[in-house]
């Protein structure tokens, strides 16, 4: 019988001829100032620490349902006179310096009664994969309200402790508010299948992120490959104690045949990977993840290849292996959540437009298959390009815009600490650039990049540094002025890599350029024709990311008459790349800029 591996908690909105400018420079004229402000954290530090303290005292298990058996665990952490060594079963202590991306997810829902038995408190592990993003297990997220009851601690190898007065010691860690959450839509609490989730924090953390592996990675899953698991979970099959200190263990990857041989149909090939030597039946001779390690990473070559998911009760049954969600299979679904910044903060990409006559900018929040009523952002005259992005990866949407008078390019971004917007010039005299695109991460480092096509038709990548600055530009190739539209935001093919959509001027052919996650001439695969859309069919396009919220990038196209159609992504790199179009409005002729 399988068991999930959590533990009862123990113990918005938001060069140049040769290279981008890297010095701060204000606009010569007043920059447009958005009037819409993103939601800010409503939880104080004291409230977040209260949640942590409550979770530490909790005795519940994440993901418990009547459909599957749950662990019966105590809530005491390894402390005092305990003789249990602080390690994953068979593992060793490690430091936060060795695993700076490790995160602790604490959940506490106080029902407000005198009886503490009805309170809900538990703990899971996770990994920082971007400054505001935590990769974890779906059984730690599904069905729980992390915004109102959760807290995430990063930057420490120690679990929190509380004293008799109720004070919480984070041991140098930082506690953050979970701003929103996503779990795989096909997660099953019965089979613990598709067990992967992303929690978005309200503010960036300083912890160094670790990347997920790629969809094409096969080498990391070869039988015998050495992997490392990290966590604060149970340290013995005979004790419910968990470790106060972060621990790690080295586990060999097992083949699907081996995993199926032990677990039968409970092990789902392609969705799961198992690792570790076969358990011995006792602590001695066993190296395994255990309760409390749920959501933590399995790492090969500094990439996450698995997320701790489930195992056997008490973790040491003879012949058993630890089971992980196979990240290679889920990066296509999870990566859009890492790059899901939108105006309203609800995992669905929103639309920014400008009225051609009044020059008023508007945002329209996505409802999944339609857009809500527009919200004014004030006067946006004097610009001819506006693009939605998140250059500093802080979870709030930024805008990049080009000034009409001189072609200077600016970045305006929300600063949560001051509840204000900051604007900085990022490029000088880009008037001759025929296309500017903010597609997200092109180069595979999880940092948002900038693309532009110059007057000679060369496509350039400006690799983002994650702070609104860029490294030296890199040439992709020549001939890009054959296209009268170049749009991109996110992953159209479901492989976790950012793609481009281009339309040829002369033929109306629409091409997909699949991203490779690399830079330079190899940044995109050979183009694939996916549509024929002449200028009489559509005269404006937009790509703002995942509008429907299903984990795939979507596309927008406007007719000359003003009808805007939503083409939901299918994840297919063929002529079937988009589902049947859906009209999302007939009054879009009034807009001359789409973000």
VEXDREN-2710 file (C-alpha; in Angstrom, 1 decimal):
% VEXDREN-2710
k/r/px/py/pz
1/UNK/0.0/0.0/0.0
2/UNK/1.3/3.4/-0.9
3/UNK/1.5/6.4/1.5
4/UNK/2.1/10.1/0.8
5/UNK/5.3/11.4/2.4
6/UNK/4.3/14.6/4.3
7/UNK/4.7/14.7/8.0
8/UNK/2.5/16.0/10.8
9/UNK/4.2/19.3/11.5
10/UNK/6.9/18.6/14.0
11/UNK/8.1/20.5/16.5
12/UNK/1.1/42.7/-9.4
13/UNK/0.2/44.6/-11.4
14/UNK/1.8/45.3/-11.8
15/UNK/23.0/48.3/-27.9
16/UNK/21.0/50.3/-28.1
17/UNK/23.4/50.0/-31.1
18/UNK/25.6/47.5/-29.4
19/UNK/24.4/46.6/-25.9
20/UNK/21.8/47.5/-23.3
21/UNK/22.7/50.3/-20.9
22/UNK/23.6/49.1/-17.4
23/UNK/23.4/52.4/-15.6
24/UNK/20.3/53.9/-14.1
25/UNK/18.8/56.7/-16.2
26/UNK/15.6/58.5/-15.9
27/UNK/13.3/59.3/-18.8
28/UNK/13.7/62.8/-20.3
29/UNK/10.0/63.3/-19.9
30/UNK/7.6/62.0/-17.3
31/UNK/7.1/58.3/-17.6
32/UNK/3.5/56.9/-17.8
33/UNK/2.4/55.9/-14.3
34/UNK/0.0/52.9/-13.9
35/UNK/-2.9/53.5/-11.6
36/UNK/-3.5/49.9/-10.9
37/UNK/-1.6/48.5/-7.9
38/UNK/-1.1/44.7/-7.3
39/UNK/-2.4/43.1/-4.2
40/UNK/0.1/43.4/-1.3
41/UNK/0.7/41.1/1.6
42/UNK/-1.9/41.3/4.3
43/UNK/-0.1/39.1/6.7
44/UNK/2.3/40.6/9.2
45/UNK/5.6/39.0/10.3
46/UNK/3.9/38.2/13.6
47/UNK/1.1/36.5/11.9
48/UNK/3.4/34.4/9.7
49/UNK/5.4/33.4/12.8
50/UNK/2.1/32.5/14.5
51/UNK/1.3/30.2/11.6
52/UNK/4.7/28.6/11.8
53/UNK/4.4/28.1/15.6
54/UNK/0.9/26.6/15.2
55/UNK/2.1/24.3/12.5
56/UNK/5.1/23.2/14.6
57/UNK/2.6/22.1/17.2
58/UNK/0.3/20.4/14.7
59/UNK/-0.3/16.7/14.4
60/UNK/-1.9/16.4/10.9
61/UNK/-0.7/15.0/7.6
62/UNK/-0.9/16.8/4.3
63/UNK/-3.0/15.2/1.6
64/UNK/-5.0/12.9/3.9
65/UNK/-8.2/11.6/2.3
66/UNK/-10.6/8.8/3.0
67/UNK/-9.4/7.3/-0.3
68/UNK/-6.0/6.4/0.9
69/UNK/-4.3/5.4/4.1
70/UNK/-2.4/8.1/6.0
71/UNK/0.5/8.0/8.4
72/UNK/-0.1/7.8/12.0
73/UNK/2.6/10.1/13.3
74/UNK/3.4/12.1/16.3
75/UNK/4.4/15.7/16.1
76/UNK/7.5/15.8/18.3
77/UNK/10.7/16.9/16.6
78/UNK/14.0/15.4/17.4
79/UNK/15.1/17.3/20.5
80/UNK/15.8/17.0/24.2
81/UNK/16.8/13.5/25.2
82/UNK/16.1/12.0/21.9
83/UNK/18.8/9.7/20.6
84/UNK/17.5/9.7/17.0
85/UNK/20.3/11.1/14.8
86/UNK/19.2/14.1/12.6
87/UNK/19.3/12.5/9.2
88/UNK/17.2/11.1/6.4
89/UNK/17.1/7.4/7.1
90/UNK/20.6/6.4/6.1
91/UNK/21.6/9.9/5.3
92/UNK/23.7/12.7/6.8
93/UNK/23.4/16.3/8.0
94/UNK/24.0/19.0/5.5
95/UNK/24.1/22.8/5.5
96/UNK/22.0/25.5/3.9
97/UNK/25.1/26.5/2.0
98/UNK/25.1/23.2/0.3
99/UNK/21.4/23.4/-0.5
100/UNK/20.5/27.1/-0.4
101/UNK/17.2/26.5/-2.3
102/UNK/15.6/24.3/0.3
103/UNK/12.3/25.6/1.7
104/UNK/10.0/24.7/4.6
105/UNK/6.3/24.9/4.0
106/UNK/4.3/25.3/7.2
107/UNK/0.5/25.2/7.3
108/UNK/-1.8/26.0/10.3
109/UNK/-5.5/26.5/10.2
110/UNK/-6.8/27.4/13.7
111/UNK/-10.5/26.6/13.8
112/UNK/-10.9/29.1/16.6
113/UNK/-12.3/26.7/19.2
114/UNK/-10.9/25.9/22.7
115/UNK/-10.3/22.3/21.5
116/UNK/-7.0/22.2/19.6
117/UNK/-7.9/18.8/18.2
118/UNK/-9.8/20.4/15.4
119/UNK/-6.9/22.6/14.3
120/UNK/-5.0/21.6/11.2
121/UNK/-1.2/21.8/11.1
122/UNK/1.4/20.1/9.0
123/UNK/4.8/20.5/7.3
124/UNK/6.2/19.8/3.8
125/UNK/9.5/20.5/2.1
126/UNK/10.0/22.3/-1.2
127/UNK/12.6/23.9/-3.4
128/UNK/13.1/27.5/-4.5
129/UNK/13.0/27.4/-8.3
130/UNK/12.7/31.2/-8.8
131/UNK/12.8/34.1/-6.4
132/UNK/9.0/33.9/-5.7
133/UNK/8.4/30.2/-6.7
134/UNK/8.5/27.0/-4.6
135/UNK/8.3/23.6/-6.3
136/UNK/6.6/21.1/-4.0
137/UNK/4.2/18.1/-4.1
138/UNK/0.5/18.5/-5.0
139/UNK/-0.6/16.5/-1.9
140/UNK/0.9/19.3/0.1
141/UNK/-1.1/22.0/-1.7
142/UNK/-4.3/20.6/-3.1
143/UNK/-7.3/21.5/-1.0
144/UNK/-5.5/23.9/1.3
145/UNK/-5.6/27.7/1.5
146/UNK/-1.9/28.6/1.7
147/UNK/-2.5/32.3/1.4
148/UNK/-4.7/32.5/4.6
149/UNK/-3.0/29.7/6.6
150/UNK/0.4/29.1/5.2
151/UNK/4.0/30.3/5.7
152/UNK/7.2/29.4/3.9
153/UNK/10.6/29.6/5.5
154/UNK/13.8/29.8/3.5
155/UNK/17.5/30.4/4.2
156/UNK/18.1/28.1/7.1
157/UNK/19.0/24.4/7.6
158/UNK/17.2/24.4/11.0
159/UNK/13.5/23.9/11.7
160/UNK/11.9/26.6/13.8
161/UNK/11.6/26.3/17.5
162/UNK/9.3/28.0/20.0
163/UNK/9.9/28.9/23.6
164/UNK/7.6/28.7/26.6
165/UNK/6.5/32.3/25.9
166/UNK/5.4/31.4/22.4
167/UNK/8.3/33.2/20.7
168/UNK/9.4/31.6/17.4
169/UNK/13.1/31.3/16.5
170/UNK/13.6/30.9/12.7
171/UNK/17.4/30.3/13.2
172/UNK/18.3/32.9/10.6
173/UNK/15.7/32.0/8.1
174/UNK/13.2/34.2/6.4
175/UNK/9.4/33.7/6.6
176/UNK/7.3/34.6/3.6
177/UNK/3.6/34.7/2.7
178/UNK/2.3/32.3/0.0
179/UNK/0.5/34.6/-2.4
180/UNK/-1.0/32.0/-4.7
181/UNK/-0.8/28.3/-5.4
182/UNK/-1.1/25.8/-8.2
183/UNK/-1.2/22.1/-8.3
184/UNK/-1.3/19.8/-11.3
185/UNK/-4.9/19.8/-12.5
186/UNK/-4.8/16.0/-12.9
187/UNK/-3.5/15.3/-9.4
188/UNK/-5.2/12.3/-7.9
189/UNK/-5.2/11.8/-4.1
190/UNK/-6.1/8.2/-4.6
191/UNK/-3.2/7.2/-6.8
192/UNK/-0.9/10.1/-5.8
193/UNK/-0.4/10.6/-9.5
194/UNK/0.7/14.0/-11.0
195/UNK/1.9/14.9/-7.6
196/UNK/3.5/18.3/-8.4
197/UNK/2.7/21.9/-7.4
198/UNK/4.1/25.4/-7.3
199/UNK/3.6/27.9/-4.5
200/UNK/4.1/31.6/-5.4
201/UNK/5.4/33.9/-2.6
202/UNK/4.2/37.4/-2.1
203/UNK/7.8/38.7/-2.2
204/UNK/11.1/37.6/-3.6
205/UNK/13.5/35.6/-1.3
206/UNK/17.3/35.8/-1.4
207/UNK/17.7/32.0/-1.5
208/UNK/19.6/30.8/-4.6
209/UNK/17.2/29.0/-6.9
210/UNK/17.7/25.6/-8.4
211/UNK/16.3/24.7/-11.8
212/UNK/14.1/21.8/-12.8
213/UNK/15.5/19.4/-15.3
214/UNK/14.4/19.6/-18.9
215/UNK/11.7/17.6/-20.7
216/UNK/14.4/16.0/-22.9
217/UNK/16.5/14.8/-20.0
218/UNK/17.0/11.0/-20.2
219/UNK/20.5/10.7/-18.7
220/UNK/19.4/11.7/-15.2
221/UNK/16.9/8.8/-15.1
222/UNK/19.2/6.1/-16.2
223/UNK/19.3/3.2/-13.7
224/UNK/22.3/3.6/-11.4
225/UNK/22.5/7.4/-11.7
226/UNK/23.5/8.9/-8.4
227/UNK/20.9/11.3/-7.0
228/UNK/20.5/13.2/-3.7
229/UNK/17.3/13.8/-1.7
230/UNK/17.0/16.6/0.8
231/UNK/14.6/17.1/3.7
232/UNK/13.8/17.4/7.4
233/UNK/11.7/14.2/7.5
234/UNK/11.6/11.2/9.9
235/UNK/14.9/9.8/10.9
236/UNK/13.9/6.3/11.9
237/UNK/11.2/3.8/11.1
238/UNK/10.7/3.2/14.9
239/UNK/10.2/6.9/15.8
240/UNK/8.0/9.7/14.6
241/UNK/10.7/12.2/15.3
242/UNK/11.8/14.3/12.4
243/UNK/15.1/16.1/12.0
244/UNK/15.7/19.6/13.4
245/UNK/18.5/19.9/10.8
246/UNK/18.4/19.6/7.0
247/UNK/19.7/16.2/5.8
248/UNK/20.6/14.5/2.6
249/UNK/21.0/11.0/1.3
250/UNK/22.5/9.6/-1.9
251/UNK/20.1/7.4/-3.8
252/UNK/20.7/5.4/-7.0
253/UNK/18.0/5.9/-9.6
254/UNK/16.1/2.6/-10.3
255/UNK/14.7/1.5/-13.6
256/UNK/10.9/1.6/-14.3
257/UNK/11.1/-2.2/-14.5
258/UNK/12.5/-2.4/-11.0
259/UNK/10.0/0.0/-9.6
260/UNK/7.1/-1.8/-11.2
261/UNK/8.4/-5.1/-10.0
262/UNK/8.0/-4.0/-6.4
263/UNK/4.9/-1.7/-6.6
264/UNK/3.0/-3.2/-9.6
265/UNK/0.4/-0.9/-11.1
266/UNK/0.7/1.6/-8.2
267/UNK/3.9/2.8/-9.9
268/UNK/2.9/4.8/-13.0
269/UNK/5.7/4.7/-15.6
270/UNK/6.5/8.1/-17.0
271/UNK/4.9/9.9/-14.2
272/UNK/7.0/8.5/-11.3
273/UNK/10.6/7.6/-10.7
274/UNK/11.8/5.5/-7.8
275/UNK/15.3/5.6/-6.2
276/UNK/17.4/4.2/-3.5
277/UNK/18.7/0.8/-2.7
278/UNK/15.9/-1.7/-1.8
279/UNK/15.1/-1.2/1.8
280/UNK/16.3/-3.8/4.3
281/UNK/13.3/-4.0/6.5
282/UNK/14.9/-1.9/9.3
283/UNK/16.8/1.3/9.7
284/UNK/20.1/-0.6/9.3
285/UNK/20.9/-1.0/5.7
286/UNK/18.1/1.4/4.5
287/UNK/18.6/4.7/2.8
288/UNK/15.3/6.3/2.1
289/UNK/13.1/9.4/2.1
290/UNK/10.5/9.3/4.8
291/UNK/7.6/11.2/6.4
292/UNK/8.3/14.9/6.4
293/UNK/10.4/14.9/3.2
294/UNK/7.2/15.3/1.0
295/UNK/7.7/18.0/-1.6
296/UNK/11.4/18.1/-1.3
297/UNK/13.7/17.7/-4.3
298/UNK/15.6/14.8/-5.8
299/UNK/18.7/16.3/-7.4
300/UNK/21.0/15.1/-10.2
301/UNK/23.7/17.4/-11.5
302/UNK/22.2/20.5/-9.7
303/UNK/18.8/20.0/-11.3
304/UNK/15.6/18.8/-9.7
305/UNK/14.7/15.5/-11.4
306/UNK/12.1/14.3/-8.8
307/UNK/9.8/15.6/-6.1
308/UNK/9.3/13.4/-3.0
309/UNK/5.9/11.9/-3.3
310/UNK/5.1/8.6/-1.6
311/UNK/6.4/5.3/-0.2
312/UNK/5.6/2.5/2.2
313/UNK/4.5/2.9/5.8
314/UNK/7.5/3.5/8.1
315/UNK/9.7/3.7/4.9
316/UNK/11.8/0.6/5.4
317/UNK/9.7/-2.4/4.3
318/UNK/12.0/-4.9/2.8
319/UNK/12.6/-4.3/-0.9
320/UNK/10.8/-0.9/-1.0
321/UNK/12.0/2.2/-2.8
322/UNK/11.2/5.9/-2.4
323/UNK/8.9/7.2/-5.1
324/UNK/9.1/10.7/-6.6
325/UNK/7.2/12.7/-9.2
326/UNK/9.2/12.6/-12.4
327/UNK/10.0/16.2/-13.1
328/UNK/11.0/15.6/-16.7
329/UNK/7.3/14.7/-17.4
330/UNK/5.9/17.7/-15.6
331/UNK/8.2/20.6/-16.5
332/UNK/5.9/21.5/-19.3
333/UNK/3.1/22.0/-16.9
334/UNK/5.1/23.4/-14.0
335/UNK/7.3/25.9/-15.9
336/UNK/4.4/28.1/-17.0
337/UNK/3.7/28.5/-13.3
338/UNK/7.2/29.7/-12.7
339/UNK/6.6/32.3/-15.5
340/UNK/3.0/33.0/-14.7
341/UNK/3.2/36.6/-13.6
342/UNK/0.0/38.5/-14.5
343/UNK/-1.8/41.6/-13.5
344/UNK/-4.4/40.0/-11.2
345/UNK/-2.2/37.3/-9.7
346/UNK/-4.5/34.3/-10.4
347/UNK/-2.4/32.1/-12.7
348/UNK/-4.2/33.4/-15.8
349/UNK/-2.4/35.8/-18.1
350/UNK/-4.2/39.2/-18.5
351/UNK/-4.3/41.6/-21.4
352/UNK/-2.9/45.2/-21.6
353/UNK/-4.1/47.4/-24.4
354/UNK/-4.1/51.1/-25.4
355/UNK/-6.9/53.1/-27.0
356/UNK/-5.6/54.7/-30.2
357/UNK/-7.6/57.9/-29.9
358/UNK/-7.5/58.7/-26.2
359/UNK/-4.1/57.0/-25.6
360/UNK/-5.5/55.5/-22.4
361/UNK/-4.0/52.2/-21.3
362/UNK/-6.3/49.5/-20.0
363/UNK/-5.9/46.1/-18.4
364/UNK/-8.4/43.3/-18.9
365/UNK/-8.2/40.4/-16.5
366/UNK/-8.6/36.9/-17.9
367/UNK/-11.6/34.8/-17.0
368/UNK/-10.1/31.8/-18.7
369/UNK/-12.1/32.0/-22.0
370/UNK/-13.0/35.7/-21.9
371/UNK/-11.8/39.0/-20.4
372/UNK/-13.3/41.1/-17.7
373/UNK/-14.3/44.7/-18.0
374/UNK/-11.3/47.0/-18.7
375/UNK/-9.6/48.9/-16.0
376/UNK/-7.9/52.3/-16.8
377/UNK/-4.2/52.7/-16.3
378/UNK/-4.2/56.4/-17.3
379/UNK/-2.6/58.3/-20.1
380/UNK/0.0/56.3/-22.2
381/UNK/0.6/58.8/-25.0
382/UNK/4.1/59.2/-26.4
383/UNK/4.9/55.5/-26.6
384/UNK/4.6/53.0/-29.5
385/UNK/5.5/49.7/-27.8
386/UNK/4.2/48.3/-24.5
387/UNK/5.1/44.8/-23.4
388/UNK/4.1/42.7/-20.4
389/UNK/6.9/40.9/-18.5
390/UNK/8.5/40.4/-15.2
391/UNK/12.2/41.2/-15.6
392/UNK/13.0/41.1/-11.9
393/UNK/11.1/37.9/-11.2
394/UNK/9.4/39.4/-8.2
395/UNK/6.0/38.0/-9.0
396/UNK/4.5/41.3/-10.1
397/UNK/4.0/42.1/-13.7
398/UNK/6.2/44.8/-15.2
399/UNK/5.9/46.8/-18.4
400/UNK/8.6/47.5/-21.0
401/UNK/7.7/50.4/-23.3
402/UNK/9.4/52.4/-26.1
403/UNK/9.1/56.2/-26.3
404/UNK/8.0/57.5/-29.7
405/UNK/10.1/60.6/-29.7
406/UNK/13.6/59.0/-29.5
407/UNK/13.1/55.2/-29.4
408/UNK/14.4/54.9/-25.8
409/UNK/13.3/51.8/-24.0
410/UNK/12.1/51.9/-20.5
411/UNK/11.2/49.3/-17.8
412/UNK/8.6/50.2/-15.2
413/UNK/8.1/47.9/-12.3
414/UNK/6.2/47.8/-9.0
415/UNK/8.2/48.0/-5.8
416/UNK/6.2/46.3/-3.0
417/UNK/8.3/47.8/-0.2
418/UNK/7.3/51.3/-1.1
419/UNK/4.0/50.6/-2.8
420/UNK/5.1/52.5/-5.8
421/UNK/6.4/52.2/-9.3
422/UNK/10.0/52.7/-10.4
423/UNK/11.0/53.4/-14.0
424/UNK/14.4/53.1/-15.6
425/UNK/15.8/53.4/-19.1
426/UNK/17.1/50.1/-20.3
427/UNK/18.1/50.9/-23.9
428/UNK/18.9/54.0/-25.9
429/UNK/17.6/54.8/-29.3
430/UNK/15.8/51.7/-30.3
431/UNK/13.6/53.6/-32.9
432/UNK/15.0/51.4/-35.7
433/UNK/14.2/48.1/-34.0
434/UNK/11.5/46.5/-36.1
435/UNK/10.5/44.0/-33.4
436/UNK/10.9/43.9/-29.6
437/UNK/9.7/40.9/-27.6
438/UNK/9.7/40.0/-23.9
439/UNK/9.1/36.2/-24.2
440/UNK/10.2/35.1/-20.7
441/UNK/13.2/32.8/-20.4
442/UNK/14.7/31.9/-23.7
443/UNK/18.2/30.7/-22.6
444/UNK/17.1/28.2/-20.0
445/UNK/18.3/29.9/-16.8
446/UNK/14.8/30.8/-15.5
447/UNK/15.7/34.5/-16.0
448/UNK/13.5/36.6/-18.3
449/UNK/15.2/37.7/-21.5
450/UNK/14.6/40.4/-24.1
451/UNK/14.6/39.9/-27.9
452/UNK/14.9/42.5/-30.6
453/UNK/15.2/42.6/-34.4
454/UNK/17.3/45.4/-35.8
455/UNK/16.9/47.2/-39.1
456/UNK/19.2/44.8/-40.9
457/UNK/17.0/41.8/-39.9
458/UNK/19.2/40.3/-37.2
459/UNK/17.5/38.8/-34.2
460/UNK/19.3/39.4/-30.9
461/UNK/18.9/37.9/-27.4
462/UNK/19.6/40.1/-24.4
463/UNK/20.1/37.6/-21.6
464/UNK/18.3/38.8/-18.5
465/UNK/20.1/38.9/-15.1
466/UNK/16.8/38.7/-13.2
467/UNK/17.1/42.3/-11.9
468/UNK/16.1/44.4/-14.9
469/UNK/19.7/44.3/-16.3
470/UNK/21.1/42.3/-19.1
471/UNK/24.2/40.6/-20.2
472/UNK/25.9/41.3/-23.5
473/UNK/23.6/40.6/-26.4
474/UNK/23.9/37.4/-28.5
475/UNK/23.1/37.1/-32.2
476/UNK/20.5/34.5/-33.1
477/UNK/20.4/34.9/-36.9
478/UNK/19.5/36.9/-40.0
479/UNK/16.4/37.3/-42.0
480/UNK/13.9/38.2/-39.3
481/UNK/12.5/41.2/-41.1
482/UNK/10.6/38.9/-43.4
483/UNK/8.1/38.8/-40.5
484/UNK/5.6/41.5/-39.8
485/UNK/4.7/40.0/-36.5
486/UNK/6.9/38.4/-33.9
487/UNK/5.1/37.4/-30.7
488/UNK/6.1/35.3/-27.7
489/UNK/5.3/34.7/-24.0
490/UNK/5.9/31.3/-22.6
491/UNK/5.8/27.7/-23.8
492/UNK/3.5/26.8/-26.7
493/UNK/4.6/23.1/-27.0
494/UNK/4.6/21.9/-23.5
495/UNK/8.3/21.1/-23.2
496/UNK/9.1/23.8/-20.6
497/UNK/11.0/26.0/-23.1
498/UNK/10.0/29.4/-24.4
499/UNK/8.9/29.6/-28.1
500/UNK/8.3/32.2/-30.8
501/UNK/5.4/32.7/-33.2
502/UNK/6.2/34.6/-36.4
503/UNK/4.1/35.7/-39.4
504/UNK/5.6/36.2/-42.9
505/UNK/4.8/39.5/-44.6
506/UNK/4.5/38.1/-48.1
507/UNK/2.6/34.9/-47.6
508/UNK/0.8/35.2/-44.3
509/UNK/2.3/31.9/-43.2
510/UNK/2.5/31.6/-39.4
511/UNK/5.5/29.8/-38.1
512/UNK/6.4/28.2/-34.7
513/UNK/10.0/28.5/-33.6
514/UNK/10.5/26.0/-30.8
515/UNK/12.8/27.1/-28.1
516/UNK/15.7/24.9/-27.2
517/UNK/16.7/26.6/-23.9
518/UNK/20.0/27.7/-25.4
519/UNK/21.4/31.0/-26.5
520/UNK/22.8/32.2/-29.8
521/UNK/22.3/30.5/-33.1
522/UNK/20.9/27.4/-31.5
523/UNK/18.2/29.2/-29.4
524/UNK/15.4/28.0/-31.7
525/UNK/14.7/24.9/-33.8
526/UNK/13.9/25.1/-37.5
527/UNK/10.6/26.8/-38.0
528/UNK/7.3/24.8/-38.4
529/UNK/4.4/26.2/-40.4
530/UNK/1.3/26.1/-38.3
531/UNK/-1.2/28.5/-40.0
532/UNK/-1.8/30.8/-42.9
533/UNK/-3.2/34.1/-41.7
534/UNK/-3.0/37.0/-44.1
535/UNK/-3.4/40.7/-43.1
536/UNK/-7.0/40.6/-44.3
537/UNK/-7.6/37.8/-41.8
538/UNK/-5.9/39.3/-38.8
539/UNK/-4.0/42.6/-38.5
540/UNK/-2.8/42.4/-34.9
541/UNK/-1.6/39.6/-32.6
542/UNK/-0.7/39.2/-29.0
543/UNK/0.9/36.6/-26.8
544/UNK/0.7/37.3/-23.0
545/UNK/1.1/33.7/-21.7
546/UNK/-1.4/31.2/-20.3
547/UNK/-4.7/33.0/-20.6
548/UNK/-6.8/29.9/-19.8
549/UNK/-4.8/28.7/-16.8
550/UNK/-4.2/25.2/-18.2
551/UNK/-0.4/25.4/-18.2
552/UNK/0.0/26.2/-22.0
553/UNK/0.7/29.5/-23.7
554/UNK/-2.2/30.9/-25.7
555/UNK/-2.4/33.3/-28.6
556/UNK/-4.6/36.3/-29.5
557/UNK/-5.5/37.5/-33.0
558/UNK/-7.6/40.5/-34.1
559/UNK/-9.5/40.9/-37.3
560/UNK/-9.5/44.2/-39.3
561/UNK/-13.1/44.6/-38.1
562/UNK/-12.1/44.5/-34.4
563/UNK/-13.0/41.0/-33.3
564/UNK/-10.4/39.5/-31.0
565/UNK/-10.1/35.7/-31.0
566/UNK/-8.4/33.6/-28.3
567/UNK/-6.5/30.6/-29.6
568/UNK/-5.9/28.3/-26.7
569/UNK/-2.7/26.3/-26.9
570/UNK/-2.8/22.6/-27.3
571/UNK/0.9/21.8/-26.6
572/UNK/1.3/20.4/-30.1
573/UNK/4.1/21.6/-32.3
574/UNK/2.0/21.1/-35.5
575/UNK/-0.8/22.8/-37.4
576/UNK/-2.9/21.7/-34.4
577/UNK/-0.9/24.0/-32.1
578/UNK/-4.1/25.9/-31.3
579/UNK/-7.6/24.8/-30.4
580/UNK/-10.7/26.2/-32.2
581/UNK/-10.8/30.0/-31.8
582/UNK/-13.1/31.7/-29.3
583/UNK/-14.3/35.2/-29.7
584/UNK/-13.4/37.4/-26.7
585/UNK/-14.9/40.6/-27.9
586/UNK/-15.8/42.7/-31.0
587/UNK/-14.7/46.1/-29.9
588/UNK/-10.9/45.7/-30.2
589/UNK/-10.5/47.9/-33.3
590/UNK/-10.1/50.9/-31.0
591/UNK/-6.8/49.6/-29.7
592/UNK/-3.4/50.3/-31.4
593/UNK/-1.1/48.7/-28.8
594/UNK/-1.4/45.2/-27.4
595/UNK/1.0/44.3/-24.5
END
